[in-house]
Amino acid sequence: MDKLYTISDLPQLTRKQVRENFKNHMNPGLCTYLGLLDFDKHYVKAEGVQVWDSDGNCYLDFLGGYGSLNLGHNHPYVIESLQKVSSMPNLLQASMNGVASVLATNLARITPGKLNNTFFCNSGAEAVEGALKLARIATGRTRIISCISSFHGKTMGALSLTGREKYHRGFQPLVPDCSVVPYGDIDALEAQLKNNDVAAFIVEPIQGEGGVVVPLAGYLNAAREICHRYGTLLIADEIQTGLGRTGKMFACEHEGAEPDIMCLAKSLGGGIMPIGAFITTEEIWNKAYGGVEKCLLHTSTFGGNTWATAAGIAALEVIYQENLVERAAEMGDYLLDGLRKLQEQYPLIREIRGRGLLVGIEFDQPAKGVLAKVAGSVNKLASEYLGSMVAGVLLNQHKIITAYTLNNPNVIRLEPPLVVTKEQIDVVLNALDDTFRKNRSVLGFGLASGKTFLSGMFGKK
């Protein structure tokens, strides 16, 4: 048998070794894709909004773990809290976990309306899966409605609701009785509900992967009223928008909407532990899982373990103690104001959207044939993924980490930890100004990306 790596070997790993391990034993296609625009850095240290690579370069993380790092990287209080529970049993299912019960109690106290009973799992996709099962058994109905361009995860049930066909191909048939309606279209939603056979409507208060799309004011409350009119449950997917990200503890609170079920994950683990959850009212929980006969119909081996739920307790403490909800609102306004000033200068910026520190920059679609001189893979990236090319320039020329949104590749997201400072935002605004000044067209970004592509292919160490 070949020698196994140990934890002691990790500090000596080179970028080349990481790339080879990833390519040979994980996902070779993703390895190639990340390498095209030199995204395959070897990061070795992280703190707050900053990340360092193996060459000693310091980067600003304005991706924030897709919303998982509201507290920033490696928050010391969360790590300290885990050390305090390190001698407690972590996995002891034939018992009631006291740590999990405390986090559930805290969630009942801070979530809107009558949300009260929580089930803990390990990810956002699992939270969505659990919410779907809950809605079906509580209502006795099977149909689920979601929105075009939504993103709820890639496990089978969650994928069936995710509103982009690219992720469906190759996996059909998906879960039956799932339909989509346009986001923000109340009439289309009501048309689907009129037969009184829909168990739930699941919706993101802001579509993150759809391109950071903010609905018109009143949409969530109107959806709630229509759902209740037809006996349908409203599921708010707050996996990316929750826990302060948008300048409220939960994004649905911007208009006072009270969902019947809420899905949480990402920053609930404080940026340290994987944890997901769905929370519902006592009435709905009892319809679904009340009593001894039904209490074990939905379970999870690792869900609600001590370390994960301790991280959740600590994360909520930090959010309140450091006033991160208010900070997200203030820093978000500052970022959006700066971006809109850039939009006035650069026609390539089509629209600025967002709320709090969930912000999207959408670019004009490239014109046909404009990239005819840019060859091969870069041509395809430019025509389909302009956002990834902008992100590549920001990373390689300005040491700023961003990414495009999965369901709208012409949008890059700015989603930094909520601890971000105005000085760090200024660095990003100045970098964007420099980027657009030097690359005023799609062709410009294509050529810049072509240089990165060539250096990435032939200059790797």
N, C-alpha and C positions, 0 to 999 in steps of 0.2 A: 504493500500500500504506500502511495506517495505520502510524504510528510504533510500533516495538517497544519494550517495556519493556527496561531494562537492569538489571544488578545495582545500579547507583548509584541507581536509582529506588526500590528497596525500602524504605529508611528513611523515605521520604515517603508511602508508601501509607497511606491512611486505612482505618478499619474499613468504611466505606461502600464504598470501592473494592474491597476484598477480597471483600466480600459480593456485589457486582455481578459481579466476575470469576468467582467460584465459581458463582453462579447461572446466568450466561449461558454459561459455557464448561466447567463440570464437572458438578455434580449438583444441579439446581434443587430436587428433592424433599428432599435432605439439607439444603440451605440453608434451606428452609422449616422443616424439623423442628428443626434446631438453633436457629433463631430463635424458635420457640414459647416456649421456656423460657430465652431469652437466653443460650444456650450459644455464640453466634457471636461471642465475644470476638476481638480482634485481639492475639494474644500476640507480643511483640517481643524478649523476653530470657528466658533460663533459666539457672539454676545450682543444682546439687544438687537439693533438694526444692522450690525456689522458682521461680515463673514470674511475669513481669510483663507487663501489657497496655499498649496504646498510651496509656492514660490515666494510667499510672504506678501502678496498683493492683498489689499483690503477692499472689500466691495460693500456697497449699500444694498441691502435686501429689500427691494420694493415689490417683491412677489409675496413674501410673508406666508409661505407654505399654503398658498391658495386659501388663506383665511385661517390657518391653523396656528399662526404665531401672533395673535393679538397682543400677547404679553412680551413678545420678542423672543429671541433665542436664549435658551438656558437660563430662564429667570431664577435667580438664586433662592428666592423664597419657596418656589415649587420644589426645587431639588432638596432643600432643607426639610420641607414637609414630608417628602418621601423617606428621607432618612429617619424621621420620627416614627414611621410605621414599619420600618424595615424588619423588626422582630415579630410583627404580628403575622398570623396565617394569611397568606395572599389568596390561595385557592382552597376553600373549604365549603363545598356546595351544600352539604347536609347541615346547614346552619343559616342563621340570619346574620348577614354581614353588617356590623354596626356602622362601619365607615360609609358603606353604600346607603344605609338608611339616613345618615346625616346629609349626604349630598342630595338625596331625593327630597328631604324636608326643605333644604335650602332652595332647590329648584321650584318647589311648590310655592314658596314665599315670594319669589321674584318674577315668575312667569305671569302673563296677563290672564285676566278672567278667572275661571274656575279650574284651570289646569292643576292637577293634584297628584296623580299616580304616575310614577316613572318606571320604565323598564330600561336597564342598562345593557349595552352591547359593545361592539368594538370599533365601529366605523359609521360613517354617514350612510353608506349604502345599506348596512344592516338596520339602521334606524328606520330608513324608508321601508325596507322589507317588513319590519315589525309593524309599522304604521298601517301598511296595506292589509296585513292579516287582521289587525285589530279592527279596521273599518269593515272588512267583510264579515267577520263573525258578529260584530256588534249590530250591524244593520240587517244581516241576512241577505244582502245584495252582493253582486259580483262585479259590476262595472266600475272602472276607475277612469277619471278624466284628468289629463294633465295638459300642458301648454306646448305649442310649437316653440322650438329653440330652448326648451327647458333642459336642465341637467339634474338628475336625481341619483346617479350612480350607474355602475356597469355590471352589477349582479343581475340575475335574470329578471326578477320582478322590477327592480329599479330601472333597468335598461328598457323594459317594456314601456316605461313612462317617460324616458328621456327623449326629447323631441328633436333628434337629429338622426336621419336614416343611415348616415355613414356608420354609426355604431351598431345599427341593427343588422346590417348585411352579414350573412354567414351564420347568424344565430337564430334565424326563424325556424319553426314558429315560436314566437315569444308568448308571454302569458296572455291568454285570451281576454276579451272584454275590456281592453284598454284603448282609449281614444284621445285625440288631442284637439284643442281649440286654439285660436290665436290668442296670444298673451294680451291681456287688457280688454278683450272683447266680451262684454257682459251678455250681449244678445246671443252670441254663439254659445256661451256657456249655458244660458237658460234653455236654448234649443236642445241641448244634450240631456238636460235634467228633467224635461217635461214628462217623460214616461215613468218617472218615479222608480227607476231601477238602478240608479247610480249610488254606489256605496260612499265614494269620496271624490272630492276634487282636491288635488294636491298642487300647490302653487308656491313659487319663490316670491317673497315680497319684493325683491329685486332680482332679475335674472342675471346671475353672475357669468356663467359660461355662455350665455346667449349674447354677451357683449356689453354687460353692465347696463341693462335696460331698466329704467325706473318707470313704473306705470303712472298713469294719471291719478291725481289725488282722488280718493274715494273708491278706487277699484277693489281693494281688499274688503272693505265693509259692504260694498254692493255684492261681491261674490259671497260673502258670509250670509247676507240676507236671502239671496236666491237659493243658496244651498239649504238653508233651514226651511225655506218654503216648500222644498221638495224632499225633505227628509234625508238630505245628503250631508255627510260630514266634511268639514273644511280642514285640510291638513296644511299647515304652514311649514315649508321646508326652510328652516332657519340655520341650516348647517353651515353655510358660508356667511350669512348676514347677521347671525346672532352674536350675543355676548359683547356688545358695544361697537361692533364694526361700523355701523352706519350712523352713529351719533345718538342712538337709543340702545337700551340693553337688548331689545329685539326689534327688528325692522318693522314688524307689523304694528308696533306701538306708535309709529309716526302718524297713523290715522286712527289709533285706538281700536284696531281690529282684534277680536278675540277668537282664535281658532279653537276647534274641537280637539285637535291633535297637533303637537309641535314636534318636529325632528331637530335634534341638536347633535353636534359632533365637533370636529376640528379643534377650535380653541378651548373646548371644554376640558381638554387634557393639559392645558397650560403650556402647550408646545413641547411637552415632555412625554406624555403617555397617550396611547391610542384609546379613545373612548367615544362611544356614541350613545344616544338615548332618544326615546320618544316619551312624551308626557301627554296625558289626557285627563279628562274629568273623571271624578269618582263614579258618576253615573255610567259613562261609556265603558270604563274599566270593568265595572261589575257586570254589565251586559255581556262583555267578552270573556272575562276570566274570573268572574266572581265565584266563590264557593270552592270546596275541596276538589270536586270533580274536574273543574276546568282550570285550576290554578297552575298546572304544569303543561298547558297546551303550547306555550311559547317559552323556551328557555335558551340559555347560552352558557357554555362551559366557562368561558373567560369573562363574560359580561358581569360587571359589578364587582370585579376583584378589588382587593384592598388598595393596591398601588394606584390603579387607574382612578378610583373614586376619591382617594386622598388628593391626587393631583387636581381633580375637579373642584374639591373644596378649596384648595389653595388658590386655584385660578380665580374663583369668584371673589375670594378675599382680596387678591391683588387688584382686580378690576375696580372694586369699590374703594380700596385704600388709596390707589394711585389716580382715582378719578378718570379712568381711561375712557369711559363713555363720553364725558364732557370733552375730554382731550381729542377724541376722534372727531367730534363735531367741529371743534375749533380748528384743528389741523386740516380737516377735510375742506372747510371753507377756504382756508389759506391756499391749499393745493389747487382747488378748483378755480379760484380767482386767477392764480398764476397761469394755469393752463388755458383759460379763456383769453387771456392776453396774448398768448402764443398763437392761438387759433386766429386771431385778428391779423397776424403777420404772415401766416403760412397757409396757403390754400390747400395743401396736401392734407391738412387736418380737417376732416369733414364735420366731426361733432365731438363735444366733450360731455360725458354723462357721468352721473354718480351721486352718491350721498355718503357723507362722512368720509371714511378712508377706504371706500370701495369705488374706484374711479376707472373709467374706460376712455381711451382715446381711439376714435374710429377714423380710418383713413379713406380717402377716395379710392374706389376700385381702379386698378390699372386698366388703361385702354388697350384694346386688342392690338397686338403686333408691336407695342412700344418696347418690348424686351426681346425683340428678335435677335439682337446682337449678343444677348447673354445666354450662354450655352447650358445645356443639360439640366442637372438638378437645380442649379441656381435659377434658371428660367422658371421651372415649376414652382419653386419656393416664392419667387417674386410675384407670379400671377395668382397664386392661391394663398400665400402666407406672407403678405407684406408686413403684418404685425411681427412675425418671427424675425424678419430682416431688421426691422427697427430695433427689436429687442437685442439682436446680435450686435448691432452697432453700439447700443448703450452698454452692453456687457464688455465688449472687447476694446472699446475706445474710451469709455468713461467709468468702468468698474461699477455698473449699476445692474442689478438683477431684476428682470421683469419677464413677462411671458404673454403670449396672445391668449385670448379666450377660446375654449375648445369648440364652441358652436358658431363662433364668428371670428375666423382667423385674421380679419382685417382690423381687429381691435386688440390693442395691448392694454393690460390691466396694470394699475398702480394700486397696490394693496399692502402697504408697509405695516409693520407692527404699530400698534397704537401708541407706543412710547416714542415714536419718531418726533424729531425736533424741527423747528422752522428752518434752522441752518441746514439740516439734511435735506429738507424739501427744496431749499434754494439750490443745493448742489444738483438735484435732479432737474429742476426747471432750467438751470443754466446749461446742463448737458443736453436737454431736449432742444433748447434754442440753438446750440452749436450744431447738433445733429441735423436739424431741419435747414439751417442756413447753408450747410455744406452739401446736403442731399435734398434738393428742392423738388425732385421728381421721383417717380417709381424707378426710372432708369438709374438715377443716382444711387438709390439704395441697392439696386441689382448689381451695379458695378462694385460698390463697397462690399457687398456680401460675397461677390465673386472673388475679391482679393482675400477675404477671410476664409472662403472655401478652399482656395489654393494653398494658403498658408497652413490651414488646418490639415489638409491632406498630406502636405510634404514637410511640414515643419514640426510635427509632433515629436515630443521626447518621451 
